[in-house]
Amino acid sequence: MKPIPGDAPDMDVVGVDAVAAGLAAEYAAAVAAIAAAEAQAMSVLARAQAVGLERVAEIPRSAGREAELPLRALAAELGACARQPDRSVQRRMNDAHTLVNRFAATWDALAAGVVSVGHVRAIVEHGVKLTDPEVRAAFETEALERAASTTPGRLGPQLARLVEQVQPTTFAERHKAARESRGVWVRDVEDGMTELLLRGPAVPVHGIHDMITHIARDVLNTAHATQDTDAEDTDAAEAADAGADEKADAECEALVDFRTLDQVRADVLMEMVLTHRIDTETGEGLGDGHGGLASIRATVNVTVPALALAGVTDDPAELVGRTPIDLDTARILAKSVPGWERVLADPITGGVLAVDRYTRSADLTRYLRVRDPHCRFPGCRMPTHRCDVDHGQDFALGGATDHRNLCALCRRHHTLKGETPWRVTHHPGGVIEWISPGGLHYTDTPPPVTIGFIPDPDDAPF
């Protein structure tokens, strides 16, 4: 077999996989094309940000937060057309503007397919800390050289060290400024799970993790110690009375804790935050993984199929406007509410037809909360309990206060509708048509209350 060009003469060549080499080349070309397309999108977003900033500059400074409306309106226009959340588009507009104007060489490399979006994120994330243009340019040159031979994951730590070497300010000064970015966020993931993200100074955050780790280990050690003690008692009981072993074994089995340390840590944190207490000796409230659900008294809208609540079907419940949740969680929450509102839904479309206990003002609010589980701007997922109830046609101009002229809008999109050229038209069935400043039309249809097959009425528990 012929040696590979460039190899040492005495090197044993096992073989060349031409198929793998061809696939690798095709993949590399496709990745480069994706990078070029991303660079093109960022160019558009950067231009949109520039236009928005020009319009903002024309607004008097006394306008306060309203000065941001031109940027919001542009982000909404782009997001609706591309079927993307306008909040995300506005963030990307700002990021793209930073990239194109402050890291031009990195943007050029992305357009040429030399680096990926991951490399770009790492370079901008660390380079933006450098305020001196000359220092930043030198950093960018070195960063691009390193990016050409490594992955984004390995590039990040290298750039962090590089920035530290050229920073004009001390770490203490930068940490003081970084503390202003602390916060807590929620991110819904798959299968009815949600992540709680905390950003804060390293010492207290690691202290929180260390504390719940110690408590979790105490809970597991207590359970295991109790199990061992009961096992010894079981041996004594068997010696005294052979008939006692079944009962003792059953009690011992009930005490076994099969959870991992990570699972107990999560249960401990949820229990502590929701109930303000923890019992490390008994592990009370930590054995089912629900973490203090019975203590929740916040405003939470949960849609539960009636047959599922009764145990006839396994259809999942839904934390309205957010994510599916398991039926055990829904049943625990159901025990703590003072009453229920029955929702009559169309069996084919799932659209809301009526809500029981109808009185004009209170029931209209309930109706809208069920029909509009989230903000009705295209793509927005803000839950309805955090939204305003908006008149499509202004009440002062004769707009009726009924479901045909009302909808839920988050404060951001409520302001967008009232203070920018965006307009809304209500259609039958709760369908809302948005008309953008650019003249494009977008339709938002209420989501169905339930999705699935209609169960046999003979199986209903009522």
Buried (B, 14 or more C-beta within 10 A) or exposed (E): EEEEEEEEEEEEEEEEEEEEEEEEEEEEEEEBEEBBEBBEEBBEBBBBBBBBBEBBEEBEEEEEEBBBBBBBBBBBBBBBBEEBBBBEBBEBBBBBBBBBEBBEEBBBBBBEBBBBBBBBBBBBEBBBBBEEEEBBBBBBEEBBEBBEEEEBEEBBEBBEEBBEEBBEEEEEEBEEEEEEEEEEEEEEEEEBEEEEEEEBEEEEEEEBEEBBBEBBBBBBEBBEEBBEEBEEBBEEBBEEEEEBEEEBBEBBEEBEBEBEEEBBBBBBBBBBEBBEEBEBEEBEBBBEBBBBBEBBEEEBBBBBBBBBBEEBBEBBBBBBBBBBBBBEBBBBBBEEEEEEEEBEBEEEEBBBEEBEEEEEEEBBBBBBBBBBBBBBBBBBBBBBBEBBBBBBBEEEEEBEEEBBBBBBBBEBBBBBBEEBEBEBEBEEEBBBBBBBBEEEEBEBEBBBBBEEEEBEEEEEEE
